[in-house]
């Protein structure tokens, strides 16, 4: 990561800071601005308040999330904390305000029915409440336009309805970090297992996901947005298995998996045209593919010659995935840019036990 990229703050850090300011105002009548908090690794950022409101029995503070240089869908979102005194002995009670989701499916680190405020932000919020000298406090977190923003996240598929999750384990957003995506993959597996799904599909993008949906009619919470993180899916499923895994993706990305790459991002792995050439049935075709300009050209050359190169790639990718994932039965679909299945391993759905007929 380039040192010029600026770090930002998670929704959990912003909610914690807003809560600290609101609780102090509830107790003293004055909002600290800026408000400083301590994050799990010792960082002590200060946050400017963008809105405040104090009535007789409630206080509200708002902070605009700064995600730094990370392409985060919640960058610029206004995160509010509204606090009031709770019943004696109830401790800190969390509520989902407008734009914060509610958990509706098992398998997440929160019980069904709870506001989607994750465990680390909850701990940080409890700490700032105690640090302000309060005990029994109701904390309502809301996010302006959070329900709309959440449509661009995994939340609807994970059964988090009504808005965003308040997230973060360190409080810091590292630009272009893989950690949030990998965490979403793991939570997706957890939700699928908790729902009792015996077949999940990991897809590199929306085109391959649609192809899988059309073929297998899997429910949304059995679909994993794998992106480039094949290794994250396979390693987590090895520890938390399901009976069946379908991997679906484009020819270039699955060519990398076939060669043993577990991170399929173009900046971290490349298609090996020489390996593609060796997978062809005809040495003369192989020579042409070895000199192709791109993976797409290699595929087009194979298709024009009637060579099952995409099937060979699918089989090599399936074997690699099977080695990692263990007992889970793996099948692989190679999808072209139009959504058509151009390669498959095993060659037919009948070779995979338990597969519904499309």
C-alpha positions in Angstrom: 0.0 0.0 0.0 1.3 3.4 -0.9 2.3 5.6 2.0 0.5 8.5 0.4 -2.9 6.9 0.9 -4.8 8.3 3.9 -6.4 6.0 6.5 -9.9 6.6 7.7 -12.3 5.5 10.5 -14.8 2.8 10.7 -18.5 3.3 11.3 -17.9 1.7 14.8 -15.3 4.3 15.6 -17.6 7.1 14.5 -20.5 5.7 16.5 -18.3 5.4 19.6 -17.1 9.0 19.4 -20.6 10.3 18.8 -21.8 8.3 21.8 -19.1 9.6 24.0 -19.9 13.2 23.1 -23.6 12.6 23.6 -23.2 10.9 27.0 -21.0 13.7 28.3 -23.5 16.3 27.1 -26.3 14.3 28.8 -24.4 14.4 32.1 -22.8 17.8 32.0 -24.9 19.9 29.5 -21.8 20.5 27.3 -20.6 18.6 24.1 -16.9 18.0 23.9 -15.9 19.1 20.3 -13.7 17.6 19.0 -14.2 14.4 21.0 -11.3 11.9 21.4 -11.6 8.2 21.8 -9.1 5.3 22.3 -9.2 2.5 19.8 -8.2 -1.1 20.4 -4.6 -0.7 19.2 -4.1 2.5 21.2 -4.8 5.1 18.5 -6.5 8.2 19.9 -8.3 10.0 17.1 -10.3 13.1 17.6 -13.6 13.6 15.8 -15.4 16.9 15.0 -19.1 17.0 15.7 -21.3 18.1 12.8 -24.6 18.3 14.6 -25.6 18.3 18.2 -28.9 18.4 20.1 -29.7 18.4 23.8 -33.1 18.3 25.3 -34.2 17.6 28.9 -33.7 13.8 28.7 -31.8 13.0 25.5 -28.6 14.1 23.8 -27.6 13.6 20.2 -24.2 14.0 18.5 -23.4 13.4 14.8 -20.2 12.7 13.0 -19.5 12.5 9.3 -17.5 9.3 8.5 -14.2 9.9 6.8 -13.0 6.6 5.2 -9.7 8.2 4.1 -8.7 7.1 0.6 -10.6 3.9 0.8 -13.4 3.4 -1.7 -15.9 2.8 1.1 -19.7 3.1 0.4 -20.1 4.6 3.8 -17.6 7.4 3.2 -19.3 10.7 4.0 -22.2 9.1 5.8 -23.6 10.9 8.9 -23.5 8.7 11.9 -25.6 9.7 14.9 -25.8 8.6 18.5 -28.8 9.5 20.6 -28.6 8.6 24.2 -30.9 8.8 27.2 -31.0 7.4 30.7 -32.2 3.8 31.0 -33.9 1.9 33.7 -31.7 1.2 36.7 -29.7 -2.0 36.4 -30.1 -2.4 32.6 -26.6 -1.3 31.7 -25.9 -0.1 28.2 -28.8 -1.0 25.9 -28.5 -0.7 22.1 -31.1 0.4 19.7 -31.1 0.5 15.9 -32.1 4.0 14.7 -33.0 4.9 11.2 -30.5 3.5 8.7 -29.1 0.9 11.0 -30.0 -2.7 10.3 -31.5 -5.5 12.4 -30.2 -9.1 12.4 -32.9 -11.4 11.0 -30.9 -14.6 10.3 -28.7 -16.8 12.5 -25.0 -17.3 11.9 -23.8 -13.7 12.6 -21.9 -12.7 15.8 -25.2 -11.1 17.1 -28.5 -12.8 18.0 -31.5 -12.5 15.7 -33.5 -9.4 16.6 -30.5 -7.4 17.7 -29.3 -4.1 16.1 -26.5 -4.7 13.7 -23.9 -3.0 16.0 -21.0 -5.5 16.0 -19.3 -6.8 19.1 -16.2 -4.6 19.1 -18.1 -1.3 18.6 -20.4 -2.4 21.4 -17.5 -2.9 23.7 -16.0 0.5 22.8 -19.3 2.2 23.3 -19.7 0.5 26.7 -16.2 1.7 27.6 -16.9 5.4 26.7 -20.2 5.3 28.6 -18.4 4.0 31.7 -15.6 6.4 31.2 -18.0 9.3 31.3 -19.3 8.1 34.6 -22.7 6.8 33.3 -24.1 3.3 34.0 -27.6 2.7 32.6 -27.8 4.3 29.2 -29.9 3.6 26.1 -27.8 4.2 22.9 -29.5 4.5 19.6 -27.2 4.6 16.6 -28.6 5.8 13.2 -27.1 6.6 9.8 -28.5 9.1 7.4 -29.6 7.3 4.2 -28.3 4.1 5.7 -31.0 1.9 4.3 -30.2 3.1 0.7 -26.4 2.7 1.3 -27.0 -0.8 2.6 -28.3 -1.9 -0.7 -24.8 -1.7 -2.0 -23.4 -4.0 0.7 -23.8 -7.6 1.7 -26.4 -6.8 4.4 -29.6 -7.8 2.6 -28.1 -11.2 1.6 -26.9 -11.8 5.2 -30.3 -11.0 6.6 -29.4 -7.6 8.1 -32.5 -5.6 7.2 -33.3 -1.9 7.4 -29.9 -0.4 7.0 -26.1 -0.7 7.6 -24.0 -2.5 10.1 -21.9 -0.6 12.6 -18.6 -2.4 12.0 -14.9 -2.4 12.8 -12.5 -4.4 14.9 -9.6 -1.9 15.0 -11.6 1.3 14.3 -9.3 2.1 11.4 -10.1 1.8 7.7 -6.9 0.9 5.8 -7.2 2.0 2.2 -7.9 -0.8 -0.2 -7.8 -3.3 2.6 -8.9 -6.8 1.9 -10.0 -7.4 5.5 -13.6 -6.2 5.3 -14.3 -8.3 2.2 -12.8 -11.4 3.7 -14.8 -10.8 6.8 -18.0 -10.6 4.7 -17.1 -13.9 3.0 -16.7 -15.6 6.4 -20.0 -14.2 7.7 -21.7 -15.3 4.5 -20.5 -18.9 5.1 -21.7 -18.7 8.7 -25.1 -17.5 7.7 -25.4 -20.2 5.0 -24.5 -22.9 7.5 -26.8 -21.6 10.1 -29.6 -21.6 7.6 -28.9 -25.3 6.9 -27.8 -24.8 3.3 -25.9 -27.8 2.0 -24.8 -26.1 -1.2 -23.1 -22.7 -1.5 -21.6 -20.9 -4.5 -18.6 -18.6 -4.5 -18.7 -16.2 -7.5 -16.1 -13.8 -8.7 -18.7 -11.2 -9.9 -22.3 -10.5 -10.7 -22.3 -12.2 -14.1 -21.0 -15.5 -12.7 -23.4 -15.2 -9.8 -26.4 -14.8 -12.1 -25.3 -17.9 -14.1 -25.2 -19.9 -10.9 -28.6 -18.6 -9.8 -30.1 -19.6 -13.2 -28.5 -23.0 -13.0 -29.0 -24.1 -9.4 -31.7 -21.8 -8.1 -29.8 -21.3 -4.9 -31.2 -18.8 -2.3 -29.4 -15.5 -1.9 -27.9 -16.4 1.4 -26.2 -19.4 -0.2 -24.3 -17.1 -2.6 -20.8 -15.9 -1.6 -19.4 -12.8 -3.2 -15.9 -14.2 -3.5 -14.4 -11.5 -5.7 -10.7 -12.2 -6.0 -10.5 -13.9 -2.6 -10.6 -17.6 -3.5 -8.3 -18.5 -0.7 -10.5 -16.9 1.9 -13.5 -18.9 0.8 -11.6 -22.2 0.5 -9.7 -21.9 3.8 -12.8 -20.9 5.8 -14.9 -23.7 4.3 -12.1 -26.2 5.3 -12.7 -25.1 8.9 -16.4 -24.6 8.6 -17.5 -27.1 5.9 -20.7 -27.5 3.9 -21.3 -30.6 1.7 -21.1 -28.8 -1.7 -19.3 -25.8 -3.1 -19.7 -24.4 -6.6 -17.0 -21.9 -7.8 -18.0 -19.7 -10.7 -16.0 -17.1 -12.5 -14.4 -15.8 -15.6 -11.9 -17.7 -17.7 -8.9 -15.5 -16.7 -9.5 -15.6 -13.0 -10.2 -19.3 -12.9 -7.0 -19.8 -15.0 -5.1 -18.3 -12.1 -6.8 -20.6 -9.6 -6.0 -23.5 -11.8 -2.3 -22.5 -11.6 -2.5 -22.4 -7.8 -3.1 -18.7 -7.1 -5.5 -18.0 -4.3 -5.6 -14.2 -4.7 -7.1 -13.6 -8.2 -6.5 -9.8 -8.3 -4.7 -8.6 -11.4 -2.2 -6.8 -9.3 -1.2 -9.9 -7.4 -1.4 -12.7 -9.9 -1.2 -13.1 -13.7 -2.6 -15.5 -16.2 0.2 -17.9 -17.4 -0.3 -18.3 -21.1 2.3 -21.1 -21.2 0.3 -23.1 -18.7 -2.8 -22.5 -20.8 -1.0 -23.7 -23.9 -0.1 -26.9 -22.0 -3.7 -27.5 -21.2 -4.7 -27.7 -24.9 -5.2 -31.0 -26.8 -3.4 -29.8 -29.9 0.3 -28.8 -29.7 -0.1 -26.5 -32.7 -3.0 -24.7 -31.0 -0.9 -24.6 -27.8 1.8 -22.7 -29.7 -0.7 -20.1 -30.8 -2.2 -19.7 -27.3 1.3 -19.3 -25.8 1.7 -16.3 -28.0 -1.8 -14.9 -27.4 -2.1 -11.3 -26.1 -4.6 -12.0 -23.4 -6.5 -14.8 -21.7 -9.6 -13.8 -23.7 -7.7 -14.2 -27.0 -6.5 -17.6 -25.7 -10.1 -18.7 -25.0 -11.3 -17.4 -28.4 -8.6 -19.4 -30.2 -9.5 -22.5 -28.3 -13.2 -22.1 -29.0 -12.6 -21.5 -32.7 -10.6 -24.7 -32.8 -13.1 -26.7 -30.8 -10.6 -27.3 -28.1 -12.1 -27.9 -24.5 -9.5 -25.5 -22.9 -12.1 -24.0 -20.6 -13.1 -27.4 -19.4 -9.4 -28.2 -18.7 -9.1 -24.9 -16.8 -12.2 -25.7 -14.8 -10.9 -29.2 -13.9 -7.5 -27.9 -12.8 -9.2 -25.2 -10.7 -11.5 -27.7 -9.2 -8.6 -30.0 -8.3 -6.8 -27.1 -6.6 -9.8 -26.0 -4.7 -10.6 -29.6 -3.7 -7.1 -30.0 -2.2 -7.6 -27.0 0.0 -11.2 -27.3 1.0 -11.1 -31.0 2.1 -14.3 -33.0 2.4 -16.6 -30.5 0.6 -17.4 -31.6 -2.9 -16.3 -28.9 -5.4 -17.5 -28.2 -8.9 -16.4 -25.3 -11.1 -18.1 -23.2 -13.8 -16.2 -21.0 -16.2 -18.4 -18.1 -17.3 -17.9 -15.8 -20.3 -18.7 -12.1 -20.3 -22.2 -12.8 -21.6 -23.0 -15.1 -18.7 -22.7 -18.3 -20.8 -21.1 -21.4 -19.2 -18.1 -22.2 -21.4 -16.2 -24.6 -19.1 -17.2 -27.0 -16.4 -15.8 -29.6 -14.0 -17.1 -32.2 -13.6 -18.4 -32.0 -17.1 -22.1 -32.5 -16.2 -24.4 -31.7 -13.2 -25.1 -35.4 -13.0 -21.5 -36.0 -11.9 -22.2 -33.9 -8.8 -24.4 -35.7 -6.3 -27.3 -33.6 -4.9 -27.4 -31.1 -7.8 -30.9 -30.0 -8.8 -31.7 -30.3 -12.5 -31.8 -26.8 -14.0 
